[in-house]
Amino acid sequence: MQLRRLGRTGLQVSEIGFGAWGIGGTMWIGATQDESLKALHRAVELGMNLIDTALVYGMGRSEKLVGQLVRERKETLYVATKVPPQNGIWPAEAGVPVSQVFPGAHVTGSAEKSLRNLGLPAIDLLQLHVWRDEYLDEGDEWRRALEDLKASGKVRFLGVSINDHDPGTALRAVQSGLFDTVQVIYNIFDQSPEAELFPLCRTHDVGVLARVPLDEGGLTGTITPDTTFPDGDWRNEYFAGDRKRQVHERARALQAVMGDEARSLPELALRFCLADDAVSTVIPGMRRLSTVEQNAAVSDGRRLSPGLRATLEEHAWARNFYP
């Protein structure tokens, strides 16, 4: 497993990290506790040392599984989690004041609850689960709460999780000096962070966690017009209507150009993310041993050729499937 520096934190993190939304077991239906723990342990065995979870993933279930893993392993592992918006709205809406989204007491209380779920003395990276740059101009109660958590030693570093397909909402956050990292959607379809966000992250030495590298499954090559998902699975909304056909056609077009540099579409998708040196770690969601092993294998030091990288630029697809 190759390591990369997580911005100015100085942490050396695995370039493939473990995205722990799916093991929460609520919105992604089908994960079992036993299988999830096996996947987590296998990930660590293969060199993954960063795990990204959140308080709302399974209403604490994901954090509890991650904490159990960390307590059972001897390796140095880094846990990133998130403070949910108090108003429960994802992504953050323009014009809604930060006092309704991240009041200080809510920030502190959420972090304390995450610590209890994890059973750990400190959170390596605490991220605000939504963000809008106007928060920087609206009071400082939320800011003081974050600073107090750091001063107490309960949180080591701070970050924001950027709104879906909207990296422009966090450009000032990168420049503010308050945050050590940003988490952003970045994949073959959504290449928009390359325009402004990534250059700023390089300039200000802010680490980047690239999320949704497989487009919630759209870049796995397994979605067809006839694909079905379990009742209650949120992908029934994400791939509603004609979207499965659209994704299927674009995935087939990508499979036609990947050549010898990737054996599968997921491998191509992960190698695309790793091709940009602004990316510190890529955090695909994982629930099964086979997926963990396939994802970890991509971290072998090889990089996409300039020619294929240029070809993939032509496959950018501006759209938003989130409800």
C-alpha positions as CSV (number, residue, x, y, z in Angstrom):
1,M,0.0,0.0,0.0
2,Q,1.4,3.4,-1.0
3,L,1.2,6.3,1.4
4,R,0.6,10.0,0.8
5,R,0.9,13.0,3.0
6,L,-2.5,14.3,4.3
7,G,-1.7,18.0,3.7
8,R,-0.3,20.0,6.6
9,T,-1.4,17.4,9.1
10,G,1.8,15.6,8.2
11,L,0.0,12.2,8.6
12,Q,1.1,9.6,6.1
13,V,-2.1,7.9,5.0
14,S,-2.9,5.0,2.7
15,E,-3.8,6.3,-0.7
16,I,-6.8,3.9,-0.6
17,G,-8.8,4.6,2.5
18,F,-11.9,2.7,3.8
19,G,-15.2,4.5,3.2
20,A,-17.5,3.3,6.0
21,W,-20.9,4.6,5.0
22,G,-22.1,1.3,3.7
23,I,-21.3,-0.7,6.9
24,G,-23.8,1.5,8.7
25,G,-26.4,-0.8,7.4
26,T,-29.3,1.6,6.9
27,M,-29.2,3.5,3.6
28,W,-27.0,0.8,1.9
29,I,-29.0,-2.3,2.7
30,G,-27.4,-5.7,3.2
31,A,-24.3,-5.2,5.3
32,T,-23.9,-7.5,8.3
33,Q,-21.8,-6.8,11.4
34,D,-19.7,-9.9,10.9
35,E,-19.0,-9.3,7.3
36,S,-18.3,-5.6,7.9
37,L,-15.8,-6.4,10.6
38,K,-14.0,-8.9,8.4
39,A,-13.8,-6.3,5.7
40,L,-12.4,-3.8,8.1
41,H,-9.7,-6.2,9.4
42,R,-8.8,-7.2,5.9
43,A,-8.4,-3.6,4.9
44,V,-5.9,-3.0,7.7
45,E,-4.0,-6.2,6.8
46,L,-3.6,-4.9,3.3
47,G,-2.2,-1.6,4.5
48,M,-5.2,0.8,4.7
49,N,-4.7,3.1,7.7
50,L,-7.4,5.7,7.2
51,I,-11.1,5.0,7.8
52,D,-13.8,7.6,7.1
53,T,-17.1,7.3,8.9
54,A,-19.7,9.7,10.3
55,L,-22.1,10.0,13.3
56,V,-25.1,9.5,11.0
57,Y,-23.9,6.3,9.3
58,G,-26.3,3.8,10.7
59,M,-27.0,6.2,13.6
60,G,-23.7,5.3,15.2
61,R,-23.4,1.7,14.0
62,S,-20.5,2.5,11.6
63,E,-18.6,4.4,14.2
64,K,-19.0,1.6,16.7
65,L,-17.6,-1.0,14.3
66,V,-14.7,1.3,13.4
67,G,-13.9,1.9,17.0
68,Q,-14.0,-1.9,17.7
69,L,-11.6,-2.4,14.9
70,V,-9.1,0.2,16.1
71,R,-9.2,-1.0,19.6
72,E,-8.4,-4.6,18.4
73,R,-5.5,-3.7,16.1
74,K,-2.0,-2.8,17.0
75,E,-1.3,-0.8,13.8
76,T,-1.5,3.0,13.8
77,L,-4.9,3.8,12.3
78,Y,-6.5,7.2,11.6
79,V,-10.2,7.7,12.1
80,A,-12.1,10.5,10.3
81,T,-15.7,11.2,11.3
82,K,-18.2,14.0,10.8
83,V,-20.6,16.3,12.6
84,P,-24.0,16.2,11.0
85,P,-26.0,19.4,10.3
86,Q,-28.4,20.0,13.2
87,N,-31.2,20.7,10.7
88,G,-30.7,17.4,9.0
89,I,-30.4,18.8,5.5
90,W,-27.8,17.5,3.0
91,P,-26.4,19.4,1.1
92,A,-26.3,22.7,3.0
93,E,-28.8,25.2,1.6
94,A,-27.8,28.7,0.7
95,G,-29.3,31.4,2.9
96,V,-29.7,29.1,6.0
97,P,-27.5,30.6,8.8
98,V,-24.8,28.5,10.4
99,S,-26.6,29.0,13.7
100,Q,-29.2,26.5,12.4
101,V,-26.7,24.1,10.9
102,F,-23.8,24.0,13.4
103,P,-24.6,25.8,16.6
104,G,-21.7,25.4,19.0
105,A,-23.4,23.1,21.5
106,H,-24.4,20.8,18.6
107,V,-20.8,20.6,17.3
108,T,-19.5,19.8,20.7
109,G,-22.2,17.3,21.6
110,S,-21.9,15.5,18.2
111,A,-18.1,15.1,18.7
112,E,-18.6,13.8,22.2
113,K,-21.2,11.3,21.0
114,S,-18.8,10.1,18.2
115,L,-16.1,9.6,20.8
116,R,-18.4,7.5,22.9
117,N,-19.4,5.4,19.8
118,L,-15.7,5.0,18.8
119,G,-14.5,4.2,22.3
120,L,-11.4,6.2,21.5
121,P,-9.7,9.0,23.4
122,A,-9.5,11.3,20.4
123,I,-10.8,11.8,16.8
124,D,-7.9,12.1,14.3
125,L,-10.0,14.2,11.8
126,L,-13.4,15.8,12.7
127,Q,-15.2,17.1,9.6
128,L,-18.3,19.2,9.3
129,H,-20.6,17.1,7.2
130,V,-21.9,19.9,5.1
131,W,-20.5,23.3,4.3
132,R,-21.0,26.8,2.8
133,D,-18.4,29.4,2.7
134,E,-20.8,32.1,4.0
135,Y,-20.5,30.4,7.4
136,L,-17.1,32.1,7.7
137,D,-18.9,35.4,7.9
138,E,-21.7,34.3,10.4
139,G,-20.6,34.4,14.0
140,D,-18.0,32.3,15.6
141,E,-19.8,30.0,18.0
142,W,-19.2,27.0,15.7
143,R,-15.6,28.0,15.3
144,R,-15.0,28.3,19.1
145,A,-16.5,24.8,19.5
146,L,-14.1,23.3,17.0
147,E,-11.1,25.2,18.5
148,D,-12.1,24.0,22.0
149,L,-12.3,20.4,20.9
150,K,-8.8,20.7,19.5
151,A,-7.4,22.5,22.6
152,S,-8.8,19.7,24.8
153,G,-7.1,17.0,22.8
154,K,-10.3,15.4,21.8
155,V,-9.8,16.2,18.1
156,R,-6.5,16.4,16.3
157,F,-7.4,18.0,13.0
158,L,-10.4,19.6,11.3
159,G,-12.0,19.4,7.9
160,V,-15.1,20.0,5.9
161,S,-17.1,17.6,3.7
162,I,-18.0,19.7,0.6
163,N,-21.6,19.8,-0.8
164,D,-22.4,17.3,-3.6
165,H,-20.9,18.3,-7.0
166,D,-20.2,21.8,-5.7
167,P,-16.5,22.3,-4.9
168,G,-17.0,26.1,-5.3
169,T,-18.8,26.2,-2.0
170,A,-15.6,25.6,0.0
171,L,-12.9,27.6,-1.8
172,R,-12.7,30.2,1.1
173,A,-12.6,27.3,3.6
174,V,-9.4,26.1,2.0
175,Q,-7.9,29.5,2.2
176,S,-9.2,30.3,5.7
177,G,-6.4,28.4,7.6
178,L,-9.1,26.8,9.8
179,F,-9.3,23.5,8.1
180,D,-6.6,20.9,7.5
181,T,-8.6,18.8,4.9
182,V,-11.5,18.8,2.5
183,Q,-13.6,15.9,1.4
184,V,-15.0,16.2,-2.1
185,I,-16.8,14.2,-4.8
186,Y,-14.1,13.4,-7.4
187,N,-14.4,10.8,-10.1
188,I,-14.3,10.3,-13.9
189,F,-17.7,11.8,-14.3
190,D,-17.2,14.7,-11.9
191,Q,-13.8,16.2,-12.6
192,S,-14.8,19.7,-11.4
193,P,-12.5,19.9,-8.3
194,E,-9.5,20.1,-10.7
195,A,-10.4,23.6,-11.9
196,E,-10.2,25.7,-8.7
197,L,-10.3,23.5,-5.6
198,F,-7.3,21.3,-6.1
199,P,-4.9,24.2,-7.0
200,L,-6.0,26.0,-3.8
201,C,-5.4,22.8,-1.8
202,R,-1.9,22.6,-3.2
203,T,-1.2,26.2,-2.4
204,H,-2.5,26.1,1.2
205,D,-1.3,22.5,1.9
206,V,-4.8,21.2,2.6
207,G,-5.3,17.5,2.4
208,V,-7.9,16.0,0.0
209,L,-10.1,13.0,0.7
210,A,-11.7,12.0,-2.7
211,R,-15.1,10.5,-2.0
212,V,-17.6,8.7,-4.3
213,P,-14.8,7.6,-6.7
214,L,-17.1,4.9,-8.1
215,D,-20.1,7.2,-8.5
216,E,-22.2,5.3,-5.9
217,G,-21.8,2.2,-8.1
218,G,-22.2,3.9,-11.5
219,L,-18.4,3.4,-12.2
220,T,-18.3,-0.3,-11.3
221,G,-19.7,-1.5,-14.6
222,T,-22.3,-3.6,-12.8
223,I,-25.3,-1.2,-13.2
224,T,-27.6,-2.1,-16.1
225,P,-31.1,-1.0,-17.0
226,D,-32.4,-4.1,-15.3
227,T,-30.5,-3.7,-12.0
228,T,-32.6,-3.8,-8.9
229,F,-31.8,-2.8,-5.3
230,P,-33.3,-4.0,-2.0
231,D,-36.3,-2.2,-0.6
232,G,-35.3,0.8,1.4
233,D,-31.9,1.1,-0.3
234,W,-31.2,4.7,-1.1
235,R,-29.8,3.7,-4.5
236,N,-33.4,3.2,-5.6
237,E,-33.6,7.0,-5.6
238,Y,-30.1,7.7,-6.9
239,F,-30.6,5.5,-9.9
240,A,-34.3,6.4,-10.4
241,G,-36.1,6.6,-13.7
242,D,-33.9,6.4,-16.8
243,R,-30.6,6.9,-14.8
244,K,-29.5,3.3,-14.8
245,R,-29.6,3.2,-18.6
246,Q,-27.6,6.5,-18.8
247,V,-25.0,5.2,-16.4
248,H,-24.8,1.8,-18.2
249,E,-24.1,3.5,-21.6
250,R,-21.4,5.7,-20.2
251,A,-19.7,2.9,-18.3
252,R,-19.6,0.8,-21.5
253,A,-17.9,3.7,-23.3
254,L,-15.3,3.9,-20.6
255,Q,-14.7,0.1,-20.7
256,A,-13.9,0.6,-24.4
257,V,-11.0,3.0,-23.8
258,M,-9.3,1.6,-20.7
259,G,-7.0,-0.8,-22.6
260,D,-4.2,-2.5,-20.7
261,E,-3.9,0.0,-17.9
262,A,-6.8,-1.3,-15.9
263,R,-8.3,-4.7,-15.7
264,S,-11.7,-3.5,-14.6
265,L,-13.8,-0.3,-14.5
266,P,-13.4,0.1,-10.7
267,E,-9.7,-0.1,-11.1
268,L,-9.7,2.6,-13.8
269,A,-11.9,4.8,-11.7
270,L,-9.6,4.6,-8.7
271,R,-6.5,5.1,-10.8
272,F,-8.1,8.2,-12.3
273,C,-8.4,9.7,-8.8
274,L,-4.9,8.8,-7.8
275,A,-3.5,10.4,-10.9
276,D,-3.9,13.8,-9.4
277,D,-1.3,14.7,-6.8
278,A,-3.7,17.0,-4.9
279,V,-5.5,13.8,-3.8
280,S,-4.2,12.5,-0.4
281,T,-6.5,9.5,-0.2
282,V,-9.4,8.0,-2.1
283,I,-12.2,6.5,0.1
284,P,-14.4,4.1,-1.8
285,G,-17.1,2.5,0.1
286,M,-16.5,-1.1,1.1
287,R,-18.6,-3.8,2.8
288,R,-17.1,-7.1,1.5
289,L,-13.7,-8.8,1.6
290,S,-13.6,-9.2,-2.2
291,T,-14.1,-5.4,-2.7
292,V,-11.5,-4.6,-0.1
293,E,-9.0,-6.8,-1.9
294,Q,-9.7,-5.4,-5.3
295,N,-9.5,-1.8,-4.1
296,A,-6.3,-2.3,-2.2
297,A,-4.6,-3.9,-5.2
298,V,-4.9,-0.6,-7.1
299,S,-2.3,0.9,-4.8
300,D,0.8,-0.5,-6.5
301,G,2.6,2.7,-7.5
302,R,1.5,2.6,-11.2
303,R,-0.1,5.7,-12.6
304,L,-2.2,6.3,-15.7
305,S,-0.4,7.3,-18.9
306,P,-0.9,10.9,-20.0
307,G,-2.7,9.7,-23.1
308,L,-5.3,7.7,-21.2
309,R,-5.6,10.5,-18.6
310,A,-6.4,12.9,-21.4
311,T,-8.9,10.5,-22.9
312,L,-10.8,10.3,-19.6
313,E,-11.2,14.1,-19.6
314,E,-13.6,13.6,-22.4
315,H,-15.8,11.4,-20.3
316,A,-16.7,14.1,-17.7
317,W,-20.4,14.2,-17.2
318,A,-22.0,17.2,-15.4
319,R,-25.2,16.1,-13.6
320,N,-26.6,15.6,-10.1
321,F,-28.4,12.4,-9.3
322,Y,-28.7,13.2,-5.6
323,P,-32.3,13.8,-4.4
